[in-house]
């Protein structure tokens, strides 16, 4: 379960850490397909909204059991960290991007640009296949990116950064497809852009509430599910 949370965090954080030229919100739908997908779709969110300003972003999930015990994710690229907010417990878990799988043991990457284009949500997209080789396993993520969106990737300083992979992708991700089978979860997860809107976002949206306790690292997921 922890690996699944880390993977979903990575997809969110890596995809939406590129908003330095964009201020506004992005709305995405999540789709689950395959054997037993109905069980997991009741656990994970069915949509989310991402608010972006400069090098900060905030993820708000909707639907599924996860959104009931995990509120929002706030990412600050200048701090190289993200916060998992749990409003019911008034706690915020600080996850450094060099920990908990976001950069640690990141494996070897290969990005392959596929032929042809496809229109998704009104944007002309090019498909990329990202192959991650880690511990004798291959994990494949398909990404459809568009240069129609005026959202640029940040300059990556560290060769060890997990986000370095995305320098080879031209444009902003509009659709992401991840097969979860290698994680013993027989379904695929697809994230698709529904709306992109430029609007002013107040800085307070990216702040951890002052009455929240900040805890370093990922939470104990068993306790989190039990509401402890």
Backbone as a chain_set.jsonl record, in Angstrom:
{"seq": "XXXXXXXXXXXXXXXXXXXXXXXXXXXXXXXXXXXXXXXXXXXXXXXXXXXXXXXXXXXXXXXXXXXXXXXXXXXXXXXXXXXXXXXXXXXXXXXXXXXXXXXXXXXXXXXXXXXXXXXXXXXXXXXXXXXXXXXXXXXXXXXXXXXXXXXXXXXXXXXXXXXXXXXXXXXXXXXXXXXXXXXXXXXXXXXXXXXXXXXXXXXXXXXXXXXXXXXXXXXXXXXXXXXX", "coords": {"N": [[0.831, -1.206, 0.0], [1.953, 1.225, 0.776], [3.789, 1.639, -1.311], [2.069, 2.122, -3.427], [0.856, 4.537, -2.687], [3.142, 6.147, -2.75], [3.777, 5.977, -5.481], [1.529, 7.202, -6.673], [1.788, 9.723, -5.516], [4.204, 10.455, -6.712], [3.453, 10.568, -9.454], [1.635, 12.702, -9.376], [3.25, 14.803, -8.256], [5.522, 14.92, -9.961], [4.382, 15.417, -12.434], [3.128, 17.855, -12.063], [4.963, 19.724, -11.255], [5.792, 21.607, -12.924], [4.913, 24.17, -13.285], [5.891, 26.821, -13.615], [5.525, 28.962, -15.398], [2.876, 29.32, -15.405], [-0.15, 30.269, -13.911], [-2.868, 29.245, -12.142], [-5.561, 26.828, -12.354], [-5.758, 23.267, -12.79], [-7.852, 20.694, -13.866], [-8.409, 17.304, -13.397], [-9.429, 14.01, -14.445], [-9.565, 10.715, -13.076], [-9.156, 7.422, -14.132], [-9.907, 3.962, -13.811], [-9.069, 0.768, -14.878], [-9.496, -2.725, -15.662], [-8.961, -5.988, -14.101], [-10.631, -6.328, -11.042], [-10.722, -3.596, -10.761], [-12.829, -2.068, -9.894], [-12.821, -2.311, -7.163], [-10.533, -0.944, -6.343], [-11.057, 1.544, -7.378], [-12.929, 2.501, -5.653], [-11.4, 3.063, -3.523], [-9.365, 4.868, -4.27], [-9.043, 8.321, -5.485], [-11.434, 9.856, -7.808], [-11.167, 12.129, -9.234], [-9.296, 15.204, -9.423], [-8.166, 18.488, -8.489], [-5.625, 20.677, -9.444], [-3.885, 23.338, -8.184], [-1.783, 25.93, -9.236], [1.057, 27.995, -8.849], [3.784, 29.854, -9.68], [6.523, 28.215, -8.334], [5.052, 26.506, -6.826], [2.495, 24.158, -5.884], [-0.802, 22.785, -5.403], [-2.653, 20.016, -4.588], [-5.924, 18.861, -4.736], [-7.954, 16.309, -3.872], [-10.792, 14.37, -4.992], [-13.482, 12.224, -4.184], [-13.546, 8.638, -3.497], [-12.035, 6.557, -0.924], [-9.512, 7.414, -0.12], [-9.444, 10.226, -0.345], [-10.978, 10.942, 1.782], [-9.497, 10.558, 4.103], [-7.062, 11.64, 3.546], [-6.309, 14.874, 2.928], [-5.191, 17.289, 1.237], [-2.394, 17.747, -1.043], [0.493, 19.627, -0.82], [2.972, 21.117, -2.705], [6.243, 22.361, -2.812], [8.616, 23.49, -4.796], [10.957, 24.989, -4.408], [11.637, 24.4, -1.821], [12.025, 21.764, -2.161], [10.217, 19.788, -1.347], [7.167, 18.139, -0.246], [3.871, 18.316, 1.21], [1.675, 16.242, 2.89], [-1.521, 16.632, 3.741], [-3.675, 16.086, 6.491], [-6.583, 16.856, 7.428], [-8.52, 15.97, 9.323], [-7.033, 15.083, 11.451], [-5.44, 17.184, 11.91], [-2.776, 17.25, 10.973], [0.289, 17.412, 9.143], [2.241, 15.788, 6.859], [5.562, 15.935, 6.076], [7.281, 15.422, 3.157], [10.296, 14.878, 1.833], [11.78, 15.393, -1.346], [13.881, 13.758, -1.903], [13.477, 11.475, -0.602], [11.627, 8.506, 0.496], [11.123, 7.208, -1.906], [10.717, 9.057, -3.954], [13.031, 10.062, -5.075], [14.939, 8.355, -4.182], [16.615, 5.312, -4.939], [15.987, 5.481, -7.677], [16.404, 4.204, -10.054], [17.036, 3.26, -13.548], [16.315, 5.223, -16.412], [14.455, 5.404, -19.448], [13.361, 7.316, -22.106], [11.064, 7.283, -24.654], [10.088, 8.697, -27.62], [7.086, 8.508, -29.314], [5.636, 7.768, -32.558], [3.481, 9.939, -34.484], [0.504, 11.928, -33.657], [-2.038, 12.862, -31.239], [-5.256, 14.077, -30.436], [-6.242, 15.322, -27.381], [-8.523, 16.32, -25.0], [-8.828, 18.615, -26.474], [-6.252, 19.401, -27.07], [-3.283, 19.116, -29.003], [-1.384, 16.285, -28.885], [1.666, 14.498, -28.179], [2.841, 11.206, -27.86], [4.726, 9.657, -25.282], [6.84, 7.08, -24.126], [7.822, 6.066, -21.014], [10.268, 4.239, -19.574], [11.108, 2.625, -16.696], [13.709, 1.092, -15.093], [14.168, -0.907, -12.438], [15.517, -2.654, -9.794], [15.559, -5.196, -11.167], [13.102, -5.085, -12.4], [10.75, -3.771, -14.757], [9.055, -0.772, -15.164], [6.469, 0.76, -16.821], [5.39, 3.833, -18.013], [3.033, 5.615, -19.802], [2.9, 8.685, -21.431], [1.123, 11.43, -22.598], [1.895, 14.381, -24.06], [1.552, 17.933, -24.508], [2.417, 20.783, -26.451], [0.77, 22.868, -26.711], [-0.176, 23.933, -24.386], [0.759, 26.564, -22.279], [2.76, 25.948, -20.253], [5.633, 25.518, -18.6], [8.458, 23.377, -17.988], [10.518, 23.328, -15.029], [13.941, 24.46, -14.64], [16.203, 21.883, -14.263], [18.474, 21.144, -11.788], [19.925, 19.084, -10.579], [21.473, 16.03, -11.483], [20.59, 13.771, -10.293], [17.974, 14.025, -9.805], [14.603, 12.894, -9.783], [12.918, 14.174, -11.485], [14.425, 14.814, -13.646], [14.126, 13.131, -15.766], [11.952, 14.085, -17.208], [12.851, 16.13, -18.786], [13.255, 15.276, -21.299], [10.824, 15.184, -22.443], [8.71, 16.874, -24.555], [6.716, 19.56, -24.011], [3.67, 19.764, -21.977], [2.349, 17.341, -19.716], [-0.696, 15.86, -20.587], [-2.129, 13.579, -20.459], [-1.734, 10.641, -18.551], [-0.759, 7.311, -18.268], [-0.666, 4.467, -16.32], [0.367, 1.231, -15.654], [-0.525, -0.857, -13.064], [0.048, -3.443, -12.443], [2.562, -4.576, -11.916], [2.884, -3.952, -9.347], [1.433, -5.674, -7.954], [-1.246, -5.11, -8.239], [-3.989, -5.519, -9.984], [-4.781, -3.603, -12.215], [-5.094, -0.717, -14.364], [-4.11, 2.705, -14.206], [-5.331, 5.759, -15.294], [-4.793, 9.129, -15.947], [-6.39, 12.023, -16.893], [-6.507, 15.174, -18.441], [-9.032, 17.554, -17.854], [-9.739, 20.237, -17.705], [-8.039, 23.326, -18.129], [-7.265, 26.3, -16.656], [-6.361, 29.649, -16.526], [-5.895, 31.694, -13.761], [-5.869, 33.941, -10.937], [-4.149, 32.931, -8.012], [-4.225, 32.826, -4.546], [-1.496, 33.259, -2.273], [-1.823, 32.032, 0.192], [-3.041, 29.619, -0.253], [-1.09, 27.739, -0.496], [0.024, 27.257, 1.902], [0.726, 25.491, 4.916], [-1.72, 24.992, 7.344], [-1.591, 26.94, 10.34], [-2.262, 25.687, 12.736], [-1.692, 23.054, 12.389], [0.152, 20.075, 13.069], [3.412, 19.433, 12.048], [4.981, 16.705, 10.627], [7.844, 14.833, 9.925], [8.41, 12.819, 7.04], [6.716, 9.894, 5.541], [3.356, 8.945, 6.499], [2.233, 6.409, 8.88], [0.583, 4.086, 7.222], [-1.248, 2.117, 7.898], [-2.229, 2.954, 10.396], [-3.25, 5.365, 9.494], [-5.378, 4.575, 7.866], [-7.0, 3.582, 9.837], [-7.632, 5.789, 11.168], [-6.041, 6.806, 13.174]], "CA": [[0.0, 0.0, 0.0], [2.832, 2.39, 0.809], [4.345, 1.856, -2.643], [1.023, 2.69, -4.268], [0.749, 5.95, -2.314], [4.34, 6.81, -3.255], [3.654, 6.076, -6.927], [0.535, 8.228, -6.983], [2.42, 11.003, -5.176], [5.187, 10.772, -7.746], [2.753, 10.982, -10.67], [1.113, 14.041, -9.147], [4.305, 15.773, -8.022], [6.385, 15.07, -11.124], [3.622, 15.988, -13.531], [2.676, 19.211, -11.818], [6.009, 20.585, -10.717], [6.287, 22.32, -14.085], [4.018, 25.291, -13.512], [6.547, 28.088, -13.325], [5.044, 30.028, -16.264], [1.42, 29.2, -15.4], [-0.852, 30.459, -12.646], [-4.265, 28.877, -12.325], [-5.852, 25.478, -11.896], [-5.939, 22.176, -13.74], [-8.785, 19.681, -13.366], [-8.126, 16.001, -14.008], [-10.21, 12.823, -14.104], [-8.806, 9.483, -12.926], [-9.908, 6.261, -14.591], [-9.324, 2.687, -13.41], [-9.538, -0.306, -15.751], [-8.867, -4.014, -15.458], [-9.482, -6.897, -13.095], [-10.808, -5.782, -9.685], [-10.543, -2.135, -10.751], [-13.937, -1.458, -9.157], [-12.46, -2.287, -5.744], [-9.551, 0.102, -6.128], [-11.646, 2.844, -7.701], [-13.637, 2.968, -4.459], [-10.384, 3.471, -2.558], [-8.601, 6.003, -4.767], [-9.893, 9.41, -5.978], [-11.872, 9.794, -9.203], [-10.793, 13.385, -9.877], [-8.602, 16.142, -8.556], [-7.841, 19.81, -9.007], [-4.29, 21.129, -9.108], [-3.68, 24.779, -8.237], [-0.368, 26.16, -9.511], [1.558, 29.369, -8.873], [5.246, 29.861, -9.655], [7.085, 26.877, -8.109], [4.224, 25.85, -5.808], [1.263, 23.539, -6.367], [-1.661, 22.197, -4.378], [-3.535, 18.988, -5.121], [-7.143, 18.608, -3.972], [-8.57, 15.093, -4.391], [-12.228, 14.196, -4.819], [-13.968, 10.857, -4.338], [-12.731, 7.545, -2.99], [-11.702, 6.515, 0.492], [-8.283, 8.147, 0.135], [-9.692, 11.654, -0.169], [-11.647, 11.168, 3.057], [-8.537, 10.627, 5.205], [-5.954, 12.489, 3.113], [-6.942, 16.06, 2.369], [-4.521, 17.89, 0.099], [-0.944, 17.695, -1.139], [1.092, 20.906, -1.178], [4.351, 20.924, -3.156], [7.046, 23.573, -2.938], [9.849, 23.069, -5.45], [12.118, 25.684, -3.84], [11.975, 23.65, -0.606], [12.203, 20.369, -2.567], [9.414, 18.982, -0.43], [5.712, 18.148, -0.359], [3.172, 18.095, 2.473], [0.424, 15.498, 2.835], [-2.35, 17.197, 4.798], [-4.757, 15.267, 7.033], [-7.355, 17.822, 8.221], [-9.233, 15.366, 10.448], [-6.085, 14.936, 12.543], [-4.65, 18.42, 11.949], [-1.385, 16.875, 10.795], [0.856, 17.559, 7.806], [3.439, 14.963, 6.739], [6.516, 16.558, 5.166], [7.981, 14.405, 2.381], [11.371, 15.456, 1.039], [11.804, 14.754, -2.656], [14.99, 12.811, -1.975], [13.145, 10.378, 0.304], [10.381, 7.762, 0.338], [10.892, 6.711, -3.251], [10.587, 10.094, -4.964], [14.309, 10.069, -5.769], [15.722, 7.233, -3.697], [16.523, 4.113, -5.771], [15.151, 5.882, -8.795], [16.608, 3.294, -11.163], [17.446, 3.802, -14.828], [15.186, 5.682, -17.191], [14.544, 5.566, -20.895], [12.187, 8.012, -22.622], [10.93, 7.026, -26.082], [9.062, 9.495, -28.283], [6.36, 7.66, -30.248], [5.224, 8.421, -33.803], [2.104, 10.402, -34.6], [-0.072, 12.801, -32.635], [-3.418, 12.554, -30.85], [-5.892, 15.224, -29.789], [-6.838, 14.967, -26.095], [-9.075, 17.504, -24.327], [-8.659, 19.765, -27.357], [-4.84, 19.719, -27.24], [-2.509, 18.202, -29.833], [-0.455, 15.612, -27.968], [2.61, 13.485, -28.627], [2.962, 10.15, -26.853], [6.053, 9.24, -24.838], [6.886, 5.9, -23.257], [8.895, 6.168, -20.025], [10.592, 2.915, -19.028], [11.93, 2.694, -15.488], [14.269, -0.206, -14.739], [14.505, -0.835, -11.022], [15.541, -3.939, -9.09], [15.209, -6.254, -12.117], [11.73, -4.903, -12.872], [10.512, -2.648, -15.65], [7.79, -0.089, -14.973], [6.226, 1.577, -18.009], [4.393, 4.89, -17.92], [2.772, 6.293, -21.069], [2.566, 10.087, -21.204], [0.771, 12.229, -23.772], [2.233, 15.76, -23.713], [1.185, 18.922, -25.522], [3.073, 22.081, -26.429], [-0.278, 23.889, -26.808], [-0.318, 24.533, -23.062], [1.889, 27.416, -21.941], [3.249, 25.552, -18.932], [6.99, 25.064, -18.852], [9.163, 22.644, -16.946], [11.579, 24.112, -14.396], [15.311, 24.046, -14.925], [16.623, 20.857, -13.317], [19.871, 21.363, -11.433], [20.594, 17.865, -10.133], [21.35, 14.871, -12.343], [19.977, 12.701, -9.524], [16.559, 14.302, -9.594], [13.627, 12.058, -10.463], [12.269, 14.994, -12.496], [15.345, 14.973, -14.772], [13.573, 12.326, -16.842], [10.95, 14.81, -17.973], [13.471, 17.076, -19.694], [13.197, 14.692, -22.635], [9.442, 15.268, -22.915], [8.408, 18.196, -25.085], [5.344, 19.935, -23.699], [3.127, 19.493, -20.649], [1.533, 16.119, -19.717], [-2.155, 15.993, -20.641], [-2.656, 12.262, -20.095], [-0.746, 9.703, -18.018], [-1.302, 5.959, -18.132], [0.258, 3.656, -15.527], [-0.065, -0.131, -15.348], [-0.195, -1.129, -11.662], [0.167, -4.892, -12.257], [3.862, -4.937, -11.335], [2.798, -3.669, -7.908], [0.452, -6.642, -7.473], [-2.57, -4.497, -8.275], [-4.38, -5.833, -11.366], [-5.551, -2.597, -12.927], [-4.308, 0.398, -14.884], [-4.556, 4.027, -13.778], [-5.195, 6.78, -16.337], [-5.075, 10.494, -15.497], [-6.672, 12.78, -18.109], [-6.852, 16.576, -18.239], [-10.405, 17.942, -18.2], [-9.791, 21.688, -17.876], [-6.903, 24.142, -17.715], [-7.76, 27.676, -16.6], [-5.475, 30.62, -15.885], [-6.577, 32.571, -12.811], [-5.003, 34.307, -9.812], [-4.214, 32.048, -6.848], [-3.659, 33.477, -3.367], [-0.363, 32.527, -1.693], [-2.255, 31.272, 1.367], [-3.456, 28.281, -0.689], [0.057, 26.832, -0.471], [0.563, 27.247, 3.25], [0.2, 24.523, 5.874], [-2.403, 25.733, 8.418], [-0.735, 27.174, 11.505], [-2.608, 24.801, 13.849], [-1.353, 21.677, 12.029], [1.439, 19.538, 13.496], [4.203, 18.977, 10.908], [5.723, 15.487, 10.936], [8.726, 14.456, 8.821], [8.278, 11.484, 6.474], [5.407, 9.343, 5.207], [2.626, 8.46, 7.675], [1.946, 4.976, 9.021], [-0.653, 3.979, 6.44], [-2.201, 1.285, 8.629], [-2.865, 3.842, 11.354], [-4.002, 6.364, 8.763], [-6.638, 3.949, 7.446], [-7.806, 3.372, 11.036], [-7.935, 7.103, 11.705], [-5.234, 7.074, 14.367]], "C": [[0.863, 1.253, 0.0], [3.384, 2.688, -0.571], [3.332, 2.482, -3.585], [0.866, 4.178, -3.986], [1.936, 6.72, -2.863], [4.246, 7.009, -4.761], [2.679, 7.171, -7.32], [1.082, 9.606, -6.657], [3.411, 11.408, -6.255], [4.519, 11.252, -9.02], [2.224, 12.398, -10.538], [2.237, 15.07, -9.099], [5.133, 16.0, -9.275], [5.655, 15.72, -12.28], [3.356, 17.461, -13.321], [3.701, 20.067, -11.1], [6.544, 21.506, -11.805], [5.543, 23.632, -14.322], [4.628, 26.666, -13.348], [6.066, 29.232, -14.208], [3.526, 30.099, -16.258], [0.889, 29.467, -14.0], [-2.329, 30.186, -12.88], [-4.52, 27.485, -11.802], [-6.047, 24.524, -13.064], [-6.875, 21.167, -13.094], [-8.576, 18.387, -14.141], [-9.125, 14.946, -13.541], [-9.27, 11.633, -14.001], [-9.696, 8.311, -13.322], [-9.156, 4.987, -14.223], [-9.932, 1.59, -14.28], [-8.802, -1.598, -15.426], [-9.527, -4.814, -14.356], [-9.499, -6.233, -11.711], [-10.656, -4.269, -9.62], [-11.641, -1.445, -9.951], [-13.622, -1.369, -7.66], [-11.51, -1.123, -5.458], [-10.113, 1.481, -6.439], [-12.443, 3.395, -6.528], [-12.664, 3.467, -3.39], [-9.689, 4.76, -2.979], [-9.521, 7.076, -5.342], [-10.308, 9.228, -7.431], [-11.597, 11.093, -9.959], [-9.966, 14.214, -8.904], [-8.379, 17.457, -9.292], [-6.452, 20.188, -8.531], [-4.214, 22.64, -9.27], [-2.176, 25.047, -8.32], [-0.057, 27.65, -9.492], [3.068, 29.329, -8.698], [5.764, 28.441, -9.423], [6.307, 26.11, -7.044], [2.97, 25.255, -6.452], [0.503, 22.911, -5.206], [-2.648, 21.25, -5.04], [-4.719, 18.784, -4.189], [-7.864, 17.422, -4.598], [-10.069, 15.057, -4.1], [-12.588, 12.735, -5.031], [-13.017, 9.817, -3.776], [-12.397, 7.68, -1.523], [-10.484, 7.373, 0.813], [-8.539, 9.619, 0.418], [-10.384, 11.97, 1.149], [-10.668, 11.235, 4.224], [-7.262, 11.373, 4.835], [-6.579, 13.693, 2.43], [-6.277, 16.546, 1.097], [-3.034, 17.58, 0.119], [-0.463, 19.076, -1.552], [2.556, 20.647, -1.53], [5.035, 22.268, -3.32], [8.396, 23.168, -3.517], [11.082, 23.748, -4.878], [12.576, 25.009, -2.552], [12.323, 22.205, -0.917], [11.462, 19.436, -1.619], [7.933, 19.113, -0.747], [5.114, 17.879, 1.016], [1.868, 17.344, 2.205], [-0.42, 15.946, 4.022], [-3.48, 16.242, 5.193], [-5.585, 16.146, 7.961], [-8.043, 17.226, 9.438], [-8.347, 15.209, 11.678], [-5.234, 16.191, 12.766], [-3.157, 18.104, 11.936], [-0.979, 17.09, 9.343], [2.156, 16.774, 7.763], [4.348, 15.561, 5.669], [7.35, 15.477, 4.484], [9.032, 15.102, 1.528], [11.491, 14.686, -0.274], [12.982, 13.814, -2.855], [14.721, 11.58, -1.122], [11.889, 9.653, -0.159], [10.063, 7.413, -1.103], [10.774, 7.779, -4.307], [11.904, 10.279, -5.733], [15.158, 8.869, -5.375], [15.503, 6.01, -4.583], [15.688, 4.381, -7.016], [15.338, 5.01, -10.032], [17.077, 3.995, -12.418], [16.222, 4.116, -15.675], [15.494, 5.683, -18.684], [13.245, 6.21, -21.361], [12.159, 7.84, -24.132], [9.783, 7.862, -26.638], [8.403, 8.655, -29.369], [5.947, 8.47, -31.486], [3.776, 8.887, -33.727], [1.682, 11.31, -33.463], [-1.518, 12.408, -32.372], [-3.995, 13.778, -30.152], [-6.609, 14.742, -28.536], [-7.263, 16.258, -25.405], [-8.854, 18.779, -25.145], [-7.22, 20.153, -27.627], [-4.162, 18.668, -28.122], [-1.388, 17.602, -28.99], [0.453, 14.625, -28.696], [2.795, 12.472, -27.501], [4.424, 9.828, -26.569], [5.911, 7.997, -23.96], [8.09, 6.049, -22.333], [9.09, 4.796, -19.395], [11.535, 3.095, -17.851], [12.399, 1.277, -15.155], [14.796, -0.119, -13.32], [14.412, -2.218, -10.387], [15.001, -5.076, -9.961], [13.761, -6.215, -12.587], [11.672, -3.707, -13.81], [9.12, -2.073, -15.395], [7.604, 0.879, -16.131], [5.104, 2.575, -17.736], [4.258, 5.536, -19.292], [2.289, 7.711, -20.778], [2.266, 10.76, -22.536], [0.979, 13.697, -23.385], [1.906, 16.696, -24.864], [1.981, 20.21, -25.333], [2.06, 23.212, -26.581], [-0.471, 24.619, -25.49], [0.933, 25.333, -22.72], [2.321, 27.173, -20.5], [4.607, 24.912, -19.149], [7.561, 24.3, -17.669], [10.224, 23.534, -16.317], [12.941, 23.633, -14.849], [15.753, 23.071, -13.853], [18.115, 20.984, -13.052], [20.615, 20.06, -11.16], [20.375, 16.718, -11.115], [20.661, 13.717, -11.627], [18.473, 12.901, -9.345], [15.687, 13.363, -10.403], [13.001, 12.827, -11.627], [13.157, 15.195, -13.728], [14.83, 14.226, -15.999], [12.701, 13.154, -17.772], [11.538, 15.897, -18.864], [13.4, 16.574, -21.126], [11.79, 14.722, -23.221], [9.152, 16.702, -23.324], [6.941, 18.529, -24.821], [4.937, 19.522, -22.301], [2.234, 18.25, -20.699], [0.034, 16.409, -19.648], [-2.826, 14.682, -20.213], [-1.505, 11.378, -19.637], [-1.424, 8.354, -17.827], [-0.267, 5.086, -17.442], [-0.35, 2.294, -15.252], [0.405, -0.475, -13.941], [0.079, -2.615, -11.4], [1.475, -5.292, -11.588], [3.903, -4.651, -9.838], [1.729, -4.555, -7.27], [-0.954, -6.045, -7.356], [-3.069, -4.595, -9.713], [-5.303, -4.804, -12.012], [-4.602, -1.546, -13.48], [-4.944, 1.704, -14.442], [-4.301, 5.011, -14.912], [-5.636, 8.125, -15.783], [-5.228, 11.365, -16.736], [-7.102, 14.204, -17.767], [-8.284, 16.859, -18.7], [-10.497, 19.438, -18.47], [-8.5, 22.323, -17.397], [-7.345, 25.596, -17.782], [-6.761, 28.563, -15.871], [-6.289, 31.563, -15.018], [-5.623, 32.875, -11.665], [-5.236, 33.362, -8.636], [-3.54, 32.757, -5.675], [-2.554, 32.609, -2.761], [-0.765, 31.651, -0.507], [-2.698, 29.854, 1.016], [-2.336, 27.262, -0.512], [0.723, 26.771, 0.894], [-0.082, 26.149, 4.09], [-0.484, 25.322, 6.992], [-1.56, 25.804, 9.685], [-1.029, 26.234, 12.664], [-2.349, 23.331, 13.529], [0.014, 21.31, 12.608], [2.173, 19.018, 12.261], [5.096, 17.821, 11.342], [6.564, 15.105, 9.726], [8.45, 13.026, 8.366], [6.845, 11.075, 6.174], [4.7, 8.868, 6.48], [2.571, 6.95, 7.723], [0.587, 4.747, 8.377], [-1.704, 3.104, 7.13], [-2.965, 2.135, 9.645], [-3.726, 4.894, 10.663], [-5.357, 5.83, 8.329], [-7.579, 3.781, 8.641], [-8.155, 4.675, 11.734], [-7.176, 7.452, 12.964], [-4.268, 8.231, 14.113]], "O": [[0.555, 2.228, -0.686], [3.45, 3.85, -0.974], [3.693, 3.284, -4.446], [0.757, 4.986, -4.908], [1.773, 7.822, -3.385], [4.591, 8.075, -5.271], [2.971, 7.979, -8.202], [0.876, 10.554, -7.415], [3.453, 12.568, -6.664], [4.959, 12.236, -9.614], [2.342, 13.202, -11.462], [2.197, 16.08, -9.801], [5.421, 17.144, -9.625], [6.248, 16.494, -13.031], [3.354, 18.238, -14.276], [3.347, 21.027, -10.415], [7.603, 22.113, -11.651], [5.543, 24.149, -15.439], [3.923, 27.601, -12.969], [6.186, 30.389, -13.804], [2.943, 30.861, -17.029], [1.42, 28.947, -13.018], [-2.962, 30.825, -13.721], [-3.807, 27.0, -10.923], [-6.442, 24.916, -14.162], [-6.718, 20.823, -11.922], [-8.566, 18.374, -15.372], [-9.603, 14.977, -12.407], [-8.293, 11.542, -14.745], [-10.847, 8.221, -12.897], [-7.93, 4.93, -14.309], [-11.152, 1.491, -14.406], [-7.655, -1.585, -14.98], [-10.513, -4.386, -13.755], [-8.504, -5.653, -11.276], [-10.478, -3.714, -8.536], [-11.424, -0.369, -9.393], [-14.097, -0.465, -6.973], [-11.661, -0.412, -4.465], [-9.7, 2.473, -5.84], [-12.619, 4.608, -6.409], [-13.047, 4.195, -2.474], [-9.449, 5.641, -2.154], [-10.673, 6.779, -5.66], [-9.633, 8.54, -8.197], [-11.771, 11.156, -11.176], [-9.948, 13.945, -7.702], [-8.4, 17.528, -10.52], [-6.132, 20.038, -7.352], [-4.449, 23.166, -10.358], [-1.393, 24.465, -7.57], [-0.801, 28.462, -10.041], [3.571, 28.831, -7.692], [5.481, 27.549, -10.222], [6.832, 25.179, -6.433], [2.453, 25.782, -7.437], [1.077, 22.557, -4.177], [-3.387, 21.64, -5.944], [-4.541, 18.56, -2.992], [-8.336, 17.514, -5.731], [-10.548, 15.623, -3.117], [-12.07, 12.082, -5.937], [-11.828, 10.08, -3.599], [-12.464, 8.767, -0.949], [-10.415, 7.989, 1.876], [-7.927, 10.199, 1.315], [-10.385, 13.118, 1.594], [-10.953, 11.886, 5.229], [-6.463, 11.705, 5.711], [-7.306, 13.539, 1.449], [-6.744, 16.249, -0.003], [-2.478, 17.202, 1.15], [-0.957, 19.638, -2.53], [3.29, 20.035, -0.754], [4.472, 23.198, -3.898], [9.223, 22.577, -2.824], [12.157, 23.148, -4.862], [13.761, 25.038, -2.223], [12.85, 21.491, -0.063], [12.005, 18.434, -1.154], [7.497, 20.051, -1.415], [5.763, 17.291, 1.881], [1.057, 17.771, 1.383], [-0.077, 15.673, 5.172], [-4.15, 15.667, 4.336], [-5.322, 16.184, 9.163], [-8.148, 17.884, 10.473], [-8.837, 15.202, 12.807], [-4.419, 16.25, 13.687], [-2.384, 18.604, 12.754], [-1.797, 16.966, 8.431], [3.075, 17.05, 8.534], [3.961, 15.68, 4.507], [8.043, 14.708, 5.15], [8.692, 15.838, 0.601], [11.323, 13.467, -0.302], [13.066, 13.141, -3.882], [15.602, 10.742, -0.931], [11.184, 10.101, -1.063], [8.898, 7.329, -1.49], [10.732, 7.44, -5.49], [11.885, 10.616, -6.917], [16.001, 8.42, -6.151], [14.37, 5.693, -4.944], [14.798, 3.605, -7.362], [14.528, 5.064, -10.957], [17.466, 5.162, -12.386], [15.231, 3.386, -15.664], [16.621, 5.927, -19.115], [12.158, 5.719, -21.056], [13.112, 8.206, -24.819], [8.645, 7.749, -26.183], [9.089, 8.142, -30.253], [5.917, 9.701, -31.454], [2.956, 8.314, -33.009], [2.376, 11.453, -32.457], [-2.143, 11.713, -33.173], [-3.309, 14.437, -29.371], [-7.474, 13.869, -28.603], [-6.461, 17.178, -25.245], [-8.712, 19.871, -24.594], [-6.97, 21.128, -28.336], [-4.437, 17.475, -27.998], [-0.55, 18.323, -28.449], [0.064, 14.006, -29.687], [2.894, 12.843, -26.331], [5.247, 9.738, -27.48], [4.982, 7.885, -23.159], [9.229, 6.147, -22.79], [8.183, 4.26, -18.759], [12.625, 3.649, -17.992], [11.584, 0.375, -14.96], [15.731, 0.626, -13.026], [13.368, -2.869, -10.434], [14.108, -5.819, -9.552], [13.251, -7.204, -13.114], [12.442, -2.756, -13.676], [8.128, -2.802, -15.408], [8.467, 1.716, -16.396], [4.017, 2.207, -17.289], [5.252, 5.958, -19.881], [1.379, 7.911, -19.974], [3.05, 10.673, -23.481], [0.311, 14.199, -22.482], [1.97, 16.317, -26.034], [2.191, 20.668, -24.21], [2.437, 24.384, -26.583], [-0.878, 25.78, -25.47], [2.048, 24.829, -22.857], [2.257, 28.061, -19.65], [4.715, 23.879, -19.809], [7.204, 24.538, -16.516], [10.777, 24.405, -16.989], [13.079, 22.53, -15.378], [15.691, 23.384, -12.664], [18.925, 20.939, -13.979], [21.8, 19.943, -11.472], [19.248, 16.455, -11.534], [20.194, 12.781, -12.275], [17.788, 12.039, -8.795], [15.982, 13.067, -11.561], [12.601, 12.234, -12.629], [12.685, 15.695, -14.749], [15.072, 14.639, -17.133], [12.709, 12.948, -18.986], [10.803, 16.528, -19.624], [13.477, 17.365, -22.066], [11.587, 14.328, -24.37], [9.326, 17.631, -22.535], [6.041, 17.869, -25.339], [5.744, 18.999, -21.533], [1.437, 18.111, -21.627], [-0.433, 17.118, -18.757], [-3.935, 14.679, -19.68], [-0.437, 11.364, -20.249], [-2.528, 8.271, -17.29], [0.867, 4.969, -17.906], [-1.441, 2.194, -14.691], [1.598, -0.396, -13.65], [0.317, -3.004, -10.257], [1.508, -6.229, -10.79], [4.838, -5.053, -9.146], [1.193, -4.245, -6.206], [-1.739, -6.428, -6.489], [-2.621, -3.837, -10.573], [-6.46, -5.096, -12.316], [-3.433, -1.497, -13.099], [-6.165, 1.801, -14.318], [-3.188, 5.091, -15.433], [-6.722, 8.247, -15.216], [-4.307, 11.447, -17.549], [-7.957, 14.412, -16.907], [-8.691, 16.457, -19.79], [-11.239, 19.867, -19.353], [-7.933, 21.913, -16.385], [-7.754, 26.076, -18.839], [-6.363, 28.27, -14.743], [-7.258, 32.162, -15.482], [-4.664, 32.134, -11.448], [-6.376, 33.035, -8.305], [-2.411, 33.233, -5.799], [-2.659, 31.383, -2.737], [-0.118, 30.64, -0.235], [-2.73, 28.981, 1.884], [-2.595, 26.065, -0.391], [1.85, 26.292, 1.026], [-1.284, 25.905, 3.991], [0.123, 26.245, 7.534], [-0.896, 24.835, 10.052], [-0.155, 25.995, 13.496], [-2.737, 22.452, 14.299], [0.925, 22.138, 12.634], [1.606, 18.234, 11.501], [5.865, 17.937, 12.296], [6.046, 15.058, 8.61], [8.276, 12.128, 9.19], [5.893, 11.786, 6.496], [5.354, 8.438, 7.43], [2.832, 6.281, 6.722], [-0.439, 5.161, 8.916], [-2.904, 3.322, 6.966], [-4.189, 2.049, 9.745], [-4.786, 5.272, 11.163], [-6.364, 6.533, 8.407], [-8.799, 3.831, 8.489], [-8.865, 4.692, 12.74], [-7.614, 8.301, 13.741], [-3.504, 8.604, 15.002]]}, "num_chains": 1, "name": "protein.A"}
